[in-house]
Amino acid sequence: MVGCRSHQEGLTFQAKVSDLRRPGNALAKGKRPDEIVEITLPGQLRTPPTPLALVSRSDADWSTPERAASSSVSANLAGDVSWIVESYVPAERDEVRKQLSDPAAARRVRDYYRSMGEVEMTGWADVHGFTVVFLLGRDQDGDATFASVTLSKTASGWRQTNALAQDDTFEVVWTALHTGGVR
């Protein structure tokens, strides 16, 4: 079985070594491609998933991970670069601003979020002190898109971060969400 399943102590994520995207994941060291990497983290699945409430910029709220995820997704849907930048932790804002300074890049981000359709929160996990919120989008045809928002608690509330982008544990979580679904 590949995926993740809920336990009282948290969530167990399982991913086949061959499905991991980055070579050299330390959690897969010494394992064959057909073997499974399994990790258990604090977290919760939402049954049923919770519809993500879209908000206007004036109603953006960073007080909880759920509200911060709604604000971040709403900013990306709006394609509002300054709002997207505001969604990130202060230390990453210049880099995000730089990446989105190209109108084509900003348009790709906006179009990706718009293509998700209706978005629901399916759960969360704590990865190294960051809260990863799991999102599921369904477009008009019913096609599913899995996404996540990684959040860090800051003095100004919960803000998005790329801190886990190269993290081996996050890669197992991401792979499990994409290859096996949430169980």
Secondary structure by P-SEA (a helix, b strand, c coil): ccbbbbcccbbbbbbbccccccccccccccccccbbbbbbcccccccccccbbbbcccccccccaaaaaaaaaaaaaaccaaaaaaaccccaaaaaaaaaccaaaaaaaaaaaaaccbbbbccccccccbbbbbbbbbccccbbbbbbbbbbbccccbbbbccccccaaaaaaaaaacccccc
